[in-house]
Amino acid sequence: MTASWYHWRDGRLRLVVTVQPGASRTAVVGVHGDALKIKLAAPAVDGRANTALIEFLGRSFGVAPSRVALLQGNRGRRKMLELAPAAEDSQPLLARWERLP
């Protein structure tokens, strides 16, 4: 099953996310429309929210932050990221996020 907010491309995982910077803690809160919504504890100042997002996704998927690329949305709330290499065993995490309210 593939949701509208992620897909596999040449062995790499692409994610569409909407971020809410300045939250009390960093967490995935669920799927909203065609994007995964992530609250970030970091503020949207000097790229700190983007850095926090990349580090959070790297930890979540067990890849180095240098293997997480921000493809679109550097200055906006809606972003597209790519993780490489992302293992196919990431599916349980993706499915858990899909089920969040």
Secondary structure, DSSP 8 states (H G I E B T S, - for coil): ---TTEEEETTEEEEEEEEETT-SS-EEEEEETTEEEEE-SS-SSTTHHHHHHHHHHHHHHT--GGGEEEEE-TTSSEEEEEETT--GGGHHHHHHHHH--
